[in-house]
Amino acid sequence: MLWRVIVRTRAVVGLAIAQLRRSPGRTALTVLAVTLAVLSVTVLASLGVGVVEKGEEGLDRANRDIWVSSDPVDPAASGTENPLVGAHGMAAEMTARDDVRTASPIAMYDVYVGPTASELERRPAVGVQKTHEGFDFRAGSGFAVDEEAAAGPPPAEPTTNEIVIDPRIADAMNVSVGETIHVGTSRQTAAAHEFTVVGTADYYSRYLSSPTVTMPLGDVQAVAGTSGTDRATFITADVADGADRDAVASDLSEAYPEYDVRTSDEQVASMIEERTIVLASGATLVGLAVVGGVVLTANLFALVAHQQREQLAALRAIGLSRRVLAGTIGAQGLVIGLVGGIVGLAATPLAVRGLNRFSASLLGFESLLRTPLEVYLGGFALALVVGTVVAIVAGWRAGRYARIEHLEA
């Protein structure tokens, strides 16, 4: 019995390979179609994975235990909102607690920067109380802010007038450490404020996935005109040694009920929840790619089976069963799926690398597409499993219509 199965399998595979060799153009076209289906799934899946991992990595780089935030003041307004009011005072109150080692406000704005008042580009800006370890300066160093000034209310006018810029911004503006640039939240205010470039680093650029400038918090608030309200986007805190992070977050949530207090893990989950539409769109695209790949593969093998109707009719006339005919087409699907899947997976790194370069140069997002092992396994499963199953179904249906009248006289 086993020997009969082996012989029948060898015969089916032999017939399948003979049919593929008989029409090399059709075989190549089918392999190409399967390759494109696999590539569309792996690339879209890589994009979805990259978007989620970018957010998680950004928070990991920040290396903070607790995040305090709130809803934007005006969600309809353009640019980044800073909903926390009295940020310096809140940070000082938190730092004074025994279970908090340090707390710092962070503000984010869209600013205009340029070497002259007439050459300005809009860039994201991050305001922090001081530069810290991990900046990995390409040139120069950070800015120094007096501790009392950093902890106190922000000044009405910039006092430090120093800035750290992304190396890509420095190259685009052709400026280096020691030179001055104009900075402002509008073209008019940029003309009135000059800042000295003290260093180049991409620390917050990696966090925001876009070339970013970093300024003293008080200076960016003064430039933006929010010194009086002392606005910030987040207040981040590190718990004291031995303190339980979840317990501290719970206590801070009770102390500041008007704000959202989250641990770093909860902040990642919150970012994902707030982007459900984006994630749903990404999932929809992946789903459409899978469905499209299946439909394309089904149509291809239906066409392959239709074009082989004469050969199938001849095989049926000499006594081969529909099961053998279906197995022959299924074996073709297995071979085509295997070759197309391998080619598609081999092309995936090249496509991802090219798209990552495009996003980095045009959009400022580096390594946006990620390809974990699961992405490759999913693409290969689509090619191998779906291709074989669809081919078997197409072969079974074709076997029903493989009759003697289809033979040429």
C-alpha positions in Angstrom: 0.0 0.0 0.0 2.8 2.4 1.0 4.7 1.5 -2.2 1.6 2.3 -4.3 1.4 5.7 -2.7 5.0 6.4 -3.3 4.8 5.4 -6.9 1.6 7.5 -7.5 3.3 10.5 -5.8 6.4 10.2 -8.0 4.2 9.9 -11.1 2.2 13.0 -10.1 5.3 15.0 -9.4 6.8 13.9 -12.7 3.8 14.9 -14.6 3.7 18.3 -12.9 7.3 19.0 -13.7 6.9 17.9 -17.2 3.9 20.3 -17.6 5.9 23.2 -16.1 8.8 22.5 -18.5 6.5 22.3 -21.4 5.4 26.0 -21.0 8.3 27.9 -19.5 6.8 31.3 -20.2 3.6 30.5 -18.4 5.6 29.0 -15.5 7.8 32.1 -15.2 4.7 34.4 -15.3 3.0 32.4 -12.5 6.2 32.4 -10.4 6.5 36.2 -10.9 2.9 36.7 -9.8 3.4 34.6 -6.6 6.6 36.5 -5.9 4.7 39.8 -6.1 2.0 38.5 -3.9 4.5 37.4 -1.3 6.4 40.7 -1.6 3.3 42.8 -1.0 2.5 40.9 2.1 6.0 41.0 3.6 6.5 44.7 2.8 3.1 45.8 4.3 3.6 43.6 7.3 7.1 45.0 7.8 5.6 48.5 7.8 3.0 47.6 10.4 5.6 46.0 12.6 8.0 49.0 12.2 5.3 51.5 13.2 4.6 49.7 16.5 8.3 49.1 17.3 9.2 52.7 16.6 6.9 53.9 19.4 8.2 51.3 21.8 11.8 52.1 21.1 11.2 55.8 21.5 10.0 55.3 25.0 12.7 52.8 25.8 15.3 55.4 24.7 13.8 58.0 27.0 14.5 55.6 29.9 12.0 57.1 32.2 9.8 55.2 34.7 6.7 57.4 34.8 5.0 59.7 32.2 2.5 62.4 33.1 0.4 63.8 30.2 -3.0 65.1 29.3 -5.2 65.6 26.3 -4.3 68.5 24.0 -5.8 71.9 24.9 -7.1 72.3 21.3 -7.0 69.0 19.3 -8.0 70.9 16.2 -5.0 73.3 16.3 -2.0 72.6 14.1 1.3 71.7 15.5 2.2 70.0 18.8 0.1 70.9 21.8 1.5 71.3 25.3 -1.4 70.7 27.7 0.5 70.6 31.0 0.3 74.0 32.8 2.8 75.0 35.5 5.1 72.3 34.4 8.2 73.5 36.4 6.2 73.7 39.6 4.7 70.2 39.1 8.1 68.7 38.4 9.5 70.4 41.6 6.7 69.0 43.6 7.3 65.5 42.3 11.0 65.7 42.9 10.4 66.7 46.5 8.7 63.3 47.1 10.6 60.6 48.9 9.6 58.0 46.3 10.7 60.1 43.3 14.3 60.5 42.5 13.9 63.2 39.8 11.1 64.7 37.6 11.6 66.8 34.5 9.2 68.5 32.1 9.5 68.1 28.3 7.9 70.4 25.8 7.5 69.8 22.1 6.9 72.5 19.5 7.1 73.0 15.7 9.6 75.7 15.1 11.2 77.5 12.1 15.0 77.2 11.9 17.4 78.5 9.3 20.9 80.1 8.9 19.2 83.4 8.0 15.8 84.9 8.5 14.9 84.4 4.9 15.9 80.7 4.8 13.7 78.9 7.2 12.4 75.3 7.5 9.8 73.9 9.8 11.3 71.3 12.2 10.2 69.7 15.5 11.8 71.1 18.6 12.2 69.4 22.0 12.6 71.6 25.1 14.5 69.9 28.0 16.0 71.3 31.2 19.4 70.0 30.3 21.2 67.6 27.9 22.2 64.4 29.5 24.0 61.1 28.9 23.2 59.2 25.8 23.1 62.1 23.4 26.1 60.7 21.5 27.2 64.1 20.1 28.6 64.0 16.6 30.2 67.4 17.3 30.3 69.8 20.1 28.5 69.2 23.4 25.2 70.1 25.1 23.9 73.3 26.7 24.4 74.2 30.3 21.5 75.6 32.2 21.8 76.9 35.8 20.0 74.5 38.2 18.0 77.2 39.9 17.0 78.6 36.5 16.1 75.1 35.3 13.9 74.5 38.3 12.3 77.9 38.5 9.6 79.6 36.4 10.6 80.1 32.7 11.9 83.5 31.6 10.0 85.8 29.3 13.0 85.9 26.9 15.6 83.3 26.0 18.5 83.4 28.4 20.8 80.5 27.2 20.4 81.0 23.4 22.0 77.6 22.7 20.7 74.8 20.6 21.6 71.2 19.6 20.6 70.2 16.1 20.4 67.0 14.2 23.4 66.4 11.9 21.1 66.2 8.9 19.7 69.7 9.7 23.3 70.9 10.1 24.2 69.5 6.7 21.0 70.9 5.0 21.7 74.4 6.4 25.5 74.1 6.0 26.1 75.2 9.6 28.5 73.8 12.2 29.2 74.1 15.9 29.8 77.7 17.0 27.6 79.3 14.3 24.3 80.9 14.9 20.8 80.1 13.4 17.4 81.7 13.6 14.7 80.0 15.6 11.0 80.8 16.2 7.6 79.4 16.2 6.7 81.6 13.2 8.8 83.2 10.5 8.3 86.6 12.2 9.6 85.4 15.6 12.4 83.5 14.0 13.8 86.7 12.6 14.1 88.1 16.2 15.9 85.1 17.9 19.4 83.8 17.2 20.7 80.7 18.8 24.3 79.4 18.9 24.8 75.8 17.7 26.7 74.1 20.5 26.4 70.5 19.4 25.0 68.1 16.8 23.2 64.9 17.9 20.2 62.9 16.8 19.0 61.7 20.2 15.5 63.1 20.1 15.4 62.6 16.3 15.4 58.9 16.9 12.7 59.3 19.5 10.5 61.4 17.1 11.6 59.6 13.9 12.3 63.0 12.3 15.3 65.4 12.3 14.9 67.4 15.5 16.4 70.4 17.3 16.9 70.4 21.1 16.7 73.6 23.2 16.6 74.6 26.8 13.0 74.3 28.0 12.8 77.9 29.2 14.2 79.2 25.9 11.7 77.3 23.7 8.9 78.4 26.0 10.0 82.0 25.7 10.3 81.7 21.9 6.8 80.2 21.8 5.3 82.7 24.1 4.2 80.2 26.7 6.4 81.2 29.5 3.6 82.7 31.5 1.6 79.5 31.5 4.7 77.3 31.7 3.4 74.6 29.3 4.9 71.2 28.6 3.9 68.1 26.8 5.1 65.6 29.4 6.5 65.4 32.8 8.7 62.3 33.1 9.9 60.9 36.4 12.3 58.3 37.7 11.3 56.5 41.0 13.7 56.3 43.9 15.8 53.2 44.5 13.7 50.5 46.0 10.4 52.2 45.2 7.7 50.3 43.4 7.0 52.0 40.0 3.4 51.0 39.8 2.7 52.1 43.4 4.4 55.5 42.8 2.4 55.9 39.5 -0.8 55.2 41.5 0.0 57.7 44.2 0.9 60.4 41.6 -2.4 59.7 39.8 -4.3 60.4 43.0 -2.2 63.6 43.6 -2.9 64.9 40.1 -6.3 63.5 39.1 -6.6 66.0 36.2 -3.7 64.4 34.4 -2.9 60.9 33.0 -0.1 59.2 35.0 1.3 56.1 33.3 4.2 53.8 33.7 6.5 53.5 30.6 4.7 50.2 29.6 1.3 51.8 30.0 2.5 54.8 27.9 3.4 52.4 25.1 -0.1 50.8 25.3 -1.7 54.2 25.3 0.2 55.3 22.2 -1.0 52.1 20.4 -4.6 52.7 21.5 -4.5 56.3 20.3 -3.4 55.1 16.9 -6.1 52.4 16.5 -7.1 54.0 13.2 -3.6 53.8 11.9 -3.1 50.3 13.1 -6.5 49.3 11.7 -5.6 50.7 8.4 -2.3 48.8 8.5 -4.1 45.6 9.3 -6.6 46.3 6.6 -3.8 46.8 4.1 -2.1 43.5 5.2 -5.5 41.8 5.0 -6.1 43.1 1.5 -2.6 42.0 0.5 -3.3 38.5 1.7 -6.7 38.4 0.1 -5.3 39.9 -3.1 -2.5 37.3 -3.1 -5.0 34.5 -2.6 -7.3 35.8 -5.4 -4.4 36.4 -7.7 -3.0 32.9 -7.0 -6.5 31.3 -7.5 -7.0 33.0 -10.8 -3.5 32.1 -12.0 -3.9 28.4 -11.2 -7.5 28.4 -12.6 -5.9 29.8 -15.8 -3.1 27.2 -15.7 -5.6 24.4 -15.3 -7.7 25.8 -18.1 -4.8 26.0 -20.5 -3.9 22.4 -19.7 -7.4 21.1 -20.4 -6.2 19.2 -23.5 -3.4 17.5 -21.6 -5.7 16.8 -18.7 -8.4 15.4 -21.1 -5.7 13.1 -22.6 -4.7 11.9 -19.2 -8.3 11.4 -18.2 -8.9 9.4 -21.4 -6.1 6.9 -20.6 -7.7 6.2 -17.2 -6.1 8.7 -14.7 -8.5 9.7 -11.9 -9.6 13.2 -11.0 -7.6 12.8 -7.8 -4.4 12.3 -9.8 -5.2 15.2 -12.1 -5.9 17.4 -9.1 -2.6 16.2 -7.5 -0.8 17.1 -10.7 -2.0 20.7 -10.7 -1.4 20.8 -6.9 2.2 19.6 -7.4 2.6 22.4 -9.9 1.3 24.8 -7.3 3.7 23.5 -4.7 6.7 23.9 -7.0 5.6 27.4 -8.2 4.8 28.4 -4.7 8.1 27.2 -3.4 10.1 29.0 -6.1 7.9 32.2 -6.0 8.1 32.2 -2.2 11.9 31.9 -2.1 12.3 34.7 -4.7 9.8 36.9 -2.9 11.6 36.4 0.4 14.9 37.0 -1.2 13.6 40.3 -2.7 12.0 41.4 0.6 15.3 42.8 2.2 16.1 44.7 -1.0 12.6 46.2 -1.1 12.7 47.1 2.6 16.1 48.6 2.4 15.1 50.8 -0.6 11.9 51.9 1.1 13.7 52.7 4.3 16.2 54.8 2.4 13.3 56.6 0.8 11.5 57.3 4.1 14.8 58.4 5.7 15.6 60.9 2.9 12.1 62.2 2.2 10.2 61.8 5.5 13.0 61.6 8.1 12.0 58.2 9.3 14.9 55.8 9.7 14.4 52.0 9.7 10.7 52.4 9.5 10.1 48.9 8.0 11.1 46.0 10.1 11.3 42.3 9.1 11.2 39.9 12.0 11.2 36.2 11.3 7.3 36.1 11.6 7.1 38.3 8.5 9.1 35.9 6.4 7.2 32.9 7.7 3.9 34.5 6.9 5.0 35.3 3.3 6.3 31.9 2.7 3.2 30.2 4.2 1.1 32.3 1.7 3.1 31.1 -1.2 3.5 27.5 -0.2 0.3 26.5 1.6 -2.2 28.8 -0.2 -0.6 28.2 -3.6 -0.8 24.4 -3.1 -4.3 24.3 -1.8 -5.6 26.7 -4.4 -3.9 24.7 -7.1 -5.4 21.4 -5.9 -8.9 23.0 -5.9 -8.3 24.4 -9.4 -7.1 21.0 -10.5 -10.1 19.2 -9.0 -12.5 21.5 -10.8 -10.6 21.2 -14.0 -10.7 17.4 -13.7 -14.5 17.6 -13.8 -14.4 19.2 -17.3 -11.5 17.2 -18.7 -13.4 15.2 -21.3 -12.4 13.5 -24.6 -14.0 16.2 -26.7 -11.3 18.6 -25.6 -8.7 16.6 -27.5 -7.8 18.0 -30.8 -8.6 15.8 -33.7 
